[in-house]
C-alpha cells in the first residue's frame, strides 16, 4: 500500500492507495499516530485509490477516531469506492464517522 501524507490549511491529509489490511495497517497506524503526537487534530483520509479494507484497517480508523474525539479534533473520510463504503456501512462505522463523497466535501467540513 502507498500512503501519501500532506498538509493543507493545517489539515493533515492521508491518501491511501492499494489495500489496507493486516499487512499494511501497522504502517498506516504509525504514520497517523505520529501526526497526532505532533499535534494534528484535523484530519482527512482520502480513500479514492483504496481497493480493499479489512478489519485490521477498520481498527486503525476506529482507534484514530477515538483519539481525535478525545482531543476535540475533526476526522473526515472521503472518496470511497462503493465496495469500500459498504464495509463501513456493514460494520456500522458510517453511523459515527463523517463519510463524504469527495475531497472538496471533506475540506468543507473544516
C-alpha positions as CSV (number, residue, x, y, z in Angstrom):
1,X,0.0,0.0,0.0
2,X,1.1,3.5,-0.7
3,X,0.4,6.3,1.8
4,X,0.7,9.9,0.7
5,X,0.8,12.3,3.6
6,X,0.5,16.1,3.2
7,X,-0.9,19.2,4.9
8,X,-3.3,21.7,3.6
9,X,-4.7,24.6,5.6
10,X,-3.5,23.0,8.9
11,X,-5.3,19.8,7.9
12,X,-3.4,16.5,7.8
13,X,-4.4,14.5,4.7
14,X,-3.6,10.9,4.2
15,X,-4.3,9.4,0.7
16,X,-4.3,5.6,0.6
17,X,-3.6,3.5,-2.5
18,X,-3.9,-0.2,-2.6
19,X,-5.0,-2.4,0.3
20,X,-5.4,-1.6,3.9
21,X,-5.2,-4.9,5.6
22,X,-3.3,-6.8,8.4
23,X,0.0,-6.4,6.4
24,X,-0.3,-2.7,5.7
25,X,-2.3,-1.3,8.7
26,X,0.6,-1.1,11.1
27,X,2.5,1.3,8.8
28,X,-0.7,3.4,8.4
29,X,-1.3,3.4,12.1
30,X,2.3,4.5,12.8
31,X,2.0,7.4,10.3
32,X,-1.3,8.6,11.6
33,X,-0.4,8.4,15.3
34,X,2.9,10.2,14.6
35,X,0.9,13.0,13.1
36,X,-1.4,13.1,16.2
37,X,1.6,13.1,18.5
38,X,2.9,16.0,16.5
39,X,-0.3,17.9,17.3
40,X,-2.6,17.0,14.4
41,X,-6.3,17.3,15.3
42,X,-7.8,18.0,11.9
43,X,-7.5,15.0,9.6
44,X,-8.8,13.7,6.3
45,X,-8.3,10.2,5.0
46,X,-8.9,10.0,1.2
47,X,-9.9,6.5,0.1
48,X,-10.1,7.3,-3.6
49,X,-7.4,4.8,-4.6
50,X,-8.0,2.3,-1.9
51,X,-9.1,-1.1,-3.3
52,X,-9.7,-3.0,-0.1
53,X,-10.0,-2.6,3.7
54,X,-10.0,-5.4,6.2
55,X,-11.0,-5.5,9.9
56,X,-7.4,-4.5,10.7
57,X,-7.8,-1.4,8.7
58,X,-11.1,-0.6,10.3
59,X,-9.4,-1.0,13.7
60,X,-6.9,1.8,12.8
61,X,-9.7,4.0,11.6
62,X,-11.7,3.4,14.9
63,X,-8.6,4.0,17.1
64,X,-7.9,7.2,15.2
65,X,-11.5,8.4,15.5
66,X,-11.4,7.8,19.3
67,X,-8.1,9.6,19.7
68,X,-9.2,12.6,17.7
69,X,-12.5,12.8,19.5
70,X,-10.7,12.8,22.8
71,X,-8.6,15.8,21.5
72,X,-11.7,17.6,20.3
73,X,-10.4,17.1,16.7
74,X,-12.2,16.6,13.4
75,X,-11.8,13.4,11.4
76,X,-13.4,13.1,7.9
77,X,-13.2,10.2,5.4
78,X,-13.8,10.7,1.7
79,X,-13.9,9.4,-1.8
80,X,-14.7,5.7,-1.0
81,X,-15.4,3.3,-3.8
82,X,-18.8,1.6,-3.3
83,X,-17.4,-1.7,-2.1
84,X,-15.2,0.0,0.5
85,X,-18.1,2.2,1.7
86,X,-20.2,-1.0,2.0
87,X,-17.6,-2.3,4.6
88,X,-18.1,0.8,6.6
89,X,-21.9,0.5,6.4
90,X,-22.0,-3.2,7.3
91,X,-19.7,-2.5,10.3
92,X,-21.8,0.5,11.4
93,X,-18.9,2.9,11.2
94,X,-20.9,5.2,8.9
95,X,-23.2,5.9,11.8
96,X,-20.4,7.8,13.8
97,X,-17.8,8.8,11.2
98,X,-18.3,11.5,8.7
99,X,-18.0,10.0,5.2
100,X,-18.3,12.4,2.3
101,X,-18.4,11.8,-1.4
102,X,-15.2,13.7,-2.4
103,X,-12.2,15.6,-1.2
104,X,-13.8,19.0,-1.7
105,X,-16.7,18.0,0.5
106,X,-14.2,16.8,3.1
107,X,-12.4,20.2,3.1
108,X,-15.8,21.9,3.6
109,X,-16.2,20.1,6.9
110,X,-13.4,22.3,8.4
